[in-house]
Amino acid sequence: MFTGIVEEVGSVVAADGRSLVVGARLVLEGLQLGDSIAVDGACLTVTALTPSSFTVGTQPETIRRTTLGSLRPGRRVNLERALPADGRLGGHFVQGHVDGTARLIDTFRDGEAIGLRFSAEDAINRYIVEKGFVAIDGISLTVVEVAPSGFTITLIPYTQLHVALLDKRPGELVNVEVDIIAKYVEKFVVGGRPTGGRITEEFLARHGFA
């Protein structure tokens, strides 16, 4: 379990489609073989350690679901160690199980903040709600606006300086993990029906919820 509060921005040292070597400093403290660590929001297992880097494996499902397959040496990545039992939950419950990707459309200034607009398929966007949580590249963020085909978030000045998200340019993909609570609520209401996961107004009315 993670919080979406990035501890450190690391740098990819090597990537071959099966594993990633990431240079880091802070997150290496106390890190052990077999530990979980979130790399751009994807929960991965540490398979090797050096004084200045760690290695994680990337299975085919991870490559299909995330942007990790496109990482190249020198690319900066957001890093977070798993939440300790006595730690503070500063963001929201983030599993590190990436649901899919969204595409950065544009960025804009909003006072001192920087806004980012993303396009997303309905499989992602249906779980996004205004003022709700979303994890983008492992960063816990608040949704400020939802559109039929995407959503907008903003980064305060502190966050701008402590994550790698602003390295992305329009057209690039980001990893998205939606709020797990939304998926559980949908599952409970639908009751396991094979509806493709979508709750429609018609379905809610038919079952007395609307």
C-alpha positions as CSV (number, residue, x, y, z in Angstrom):
1,M,0.0,0.0,0.0
2,F,1.2,3.5,-0.9
3,T,0.0,7.1,-0.3
4,G,0.8,8.8,-3.5
5,I,3.2,11.1,-1.8
6,V,6.4,10.9,-3.8
7,E,9.5,10.5,-1.7
8,E,12.1,11.0,-4.3
9,V,12.6,11.5,-8.0
10,G,15.0,8.8,-9.3
11,S,16.6,8.3,-12.7
12,V,16.5,5.2,-14.9
13,V,19.9,3.7,-15.2
14,A,19.0,0.7,-17.4
15,A,15.9,-0.8,-18.9
16,D,15.5,-3.9,-21.1
17,G,11.8,-4.7,-21.0
18,R,12.2,-7.3,-18.3
19,S,13.8,-5.2,-15.5
20,L,14.5,-1.7,-14.6
21,V,17.6,-0.3,-12.7
22,V,16.8,3.0,-11.0
23,G,19.3,5.3,-9.5
24,A,18.2,6.7,-6.1
25,R,19.3,7.9,-2.7
26,L,16.5,8.5,-0.2
27,V,14.4,5.4,-1.0
28,L,17.4,3.1,-0.6
29,E,17.4,3.7,3.2
30,G,16.0,0.5,4.7
31,L,15.1,-1.0,1.4
32,Q,15.6,-4.7,1.2
33,L,15.4,-7.5,-1.4
34,G,11.7,-8.5,-1.9
35,D,10.4,-5.1,-0.8
36,S,7.7,-3.3,-2.8
37,I,8.4,0.1,-4.3
38,A,6.3,2.2,-6.6
39,V,8.0,3.4,-9.7
40,D,5.8,6.0,-11.5
41,G,2.9,4.5,-9.6
42,A,3.5,0.9,-10.4
43,C,4.1,-1.4,-7.5
44,L,7.2,-3.5,-8.3
45,T,9.4,-5.9,-6.3
46,V,13.1,-5.1,-5.6
47,T,15.3,-7.9,-7.0
48,A,18.8,-6.3,-6.5
49,L,20.4,-3.5,-4.6
50,T,23.6,-1.5,-4.9
51,P,24.7,1.5,-2.8
52,S,23.2,3.9,-5.5
53,S,20.5,1.9,-7.2
54,F,17.8,-0.8,-7.1
55,T,16.5,-3.2,-9.7
56,V,12.9,-4.3,-10.2
57,G,11.3,-6.8,-12.5
58,T,8.7,-5.8,-15.1
59,Q,6.4,-8.6,-16.1
60,P,4.4,-8.5,-19.4
61,E,1.2,-7.4,-17.7
62,T,3.0,-4.4,-16.2
63,I,4.4,-3.4,-19.6
64,R,0.9,-3.7,-21.2
65,R,-0.8,-1.6,-18.5
66,T,1.8,1.1,-17.8
67,T,4.3,3.4,-19.4
68,L,7.3,1.5,-18.0
69,G,8.0,-0.2,-21.3
70,S,8.9,3.2,-22.8
71,L,11.4,4.2,-20.1
72,R,14.9,4.8,-21.2
73,P,18.2,5.6,-19.4
74,G,18.1,9.1,-18.0
75,R,14.3,9.3,-17.7
76,R,13.2,10.6,-14.3
77,V,10.7,8.6,-12.4
78,N,8.6,9.1,-9.2
79,L,9.5,6.8,-6.3
80,E,7.7,5.8,-3.1
81,R,8.4,3.0,-0.7
82,A,5.5,1.0,0.8
83,L,3.6,2.7,3.6
84,P,4.9,1.6,7.1
85,A,2.2,0.5,9.5
86,D,2.9,3.5,11.7
87,G,3.2,6.0,8.8
88,R,1.0,8.9,8.0
89,L,-1.5,8.7,5.2
90,G,-0.8,12.1,3.6
91,G,-2.4,11.3,0.2
92,H,-4.9,8.5,-0.3
93,F,-4.9,4.7,-0.5
94,V,-2.8,3.9,-3.5
95,Q,-2.2,0.2,-4.4
96,G,0.4,0.6,-7.1
97,H,-1.9,-1.4,-9.4
98,V,-2.1,0.8,-12.5
99,D,-5.5,0.7,-14.2
100,G,-4.3,2.1,-17.5
101,T,-2.9,5.2,-19.1
102,A,-4.1,8.7,-20.0
103,R,-2.6,11.1,-22.5
104,L,-1.4,14.6,-21.6
105,I,-3.3,17.1,-23.8
106,D,-1.9,20.4,-22.6
107,T,-0.6,22.4,-19.6
108,F,-1.6,25.8,-18.4
109,R,-0.9,28.3,-15.7
110,D,-3.4,28.9,-12.9
111,G,-1.8,31.5,-10.7
112,E,1.2,29.8,-9.1
113,A,-0.3,26.4,-9.9
114,I,0.2,24.5,-13.2
115,G,-2.8,22.7,-14.6
116,L,-2.6,19.5,-16.7
117,R,-5.4,18.2,-18.9
118,F,-5.6,14.6,-19.8
119,S,-7.6,12.5,-22.2
120,A,-8.7,9.1,-21.0
121,E,-10.8,6.2,-22.3
122,D,-14.1,5.5,-20.6
123,A,-12.6,2.5,-18.8
124,I,-10.6,5.1,-16.8
125,N,-12.7,8.2,-17.0
126,R,-15.9,6.7,-15.6
127,Y,-14.2,6.5,-12.1
128,I,-12.9,10.1,-12.1
129,V,-15.0,12.5,-10.1
130,E,-14.5,16.2,-9.5
131,K,-12.6,16.8,-6.2
132,G,-12.0,13.1,-6.0
133,F,-8.6,11.4,-5.8
134,V,-6.5,10.0,-8.7
135,A,-2.9,8.8,-8.8
136,I,-1.0,10.0,-11.8
137,D,2.5,8.4,-12.2
138,G,2.1,7.5,-8.6
139,I,1.3,11.0,-7.4
140,S,-1.9,11.5,-5.2
141,L,-3.7,14.4,-6.9
142,T,-7.1,16.0,-6.6
143,V,-9.3,16.2,-9.7
144,V,-10.4,19.8,-10.4
145,E,-12.5,19.2,-13.5
146,V,-14.0,16.2,-15.4
147,A,-14.9,16.2,-19.1
148,P,-16.7,13.5,-21.1
149,S,-13.3,12.3,-22.4
150,G,-10.8,13.3,-19.8
151,F,-10.0,15.3,-16.7
152,T,-7.8,18.1,-15.3
153,I,-5.5,18.3,-12.3
154,T,-3.3,21.0,-10.9
155,L,0.1,21.0,-9.3
156,I,0.9,23.4,-6.5
157,P,4.4,25.0,-6.5
158,Y,5.8,22.5,-3.9
159,T,4.6,19.5,-5.9
160,Q,6.0,21.0,-9.1
161,L,9.5,20.8,-7.6
162,H,9.3,17.3,-6.1
163,V,7.8,15.1,-8.8
164,A,8.7,14.3,-12.4
165,L,5.3,14.8,-14.0
166,L,6.2,18.1,-15.6
167,D,8.9,16.3,-17.6
168,K,6.0,14.9,-19.7
169,R,5.1,16.8,-22.9
170,P,1.7,17.0,-24.6
171,G,1.0,13.7,-26.4
172,E,2.9,11.6,-23.8
173,L,1.2,8.9,-21.7
174,V,1.0,8.8,-17.9
175,N,0.1,5.9,-15.6
176,V,-3.3,6.2,-13.9
177,E,-4.7,4.4,-10.8
178,V,-8.3,5.4,-10.0
179,D,-9.6,5.5,-6.5
180,I,-10.1,1.9,-5.4
181,I,-13.2,2.9,-3.4
182,A,-15.0,3.8,-6.6
183,K,-14.3,0.4,-8.1
184,Y,-15.6,-1.4,-5.0
185,V,-18.8,0.6,-4.8
186,E,-19.5,-0.2,-8.4
187,K,-18.8,-3.9,-7.9
188,F,-21.1,-4.0,-4.9
189,V,-24.0,-2.2,-6.6
190,V,-23.7,-4.2,-9.8
191,G,-23.5,-7.3,-7.7
192,G,-21.1,-9.1,-10.0
193,R,-23.3,-8.8,-13.1
194,P,-21.3,-9.0,-16.3
195,T,-22.3,-5.5,-17.4
196,G,-18.8,-4.4,-18.5
197,G,-18.4,-2.7,-15.1
198,R,-20.5,0.3,-16.0
199,I,-23.4,1.5,-13.8
200,T,-26.0,3.2,-16.0
201,E,-28.9,5.3,-14.8
202,E,-31.2,2.7,-16.2
203,F,-29.6,0.0,-14.2
204,L,-29.8,2.0,-11.0
205,A,-33.4,2.9,-11.5
206,R,-34.3,-0.8,-12.2
207,H,-32.8,-1.8,-8.9
208,G,-34.3,1.0,-6.9
209,F,-31.2,3.1,-6.5
210,A,-32.5,6.1,-8.5
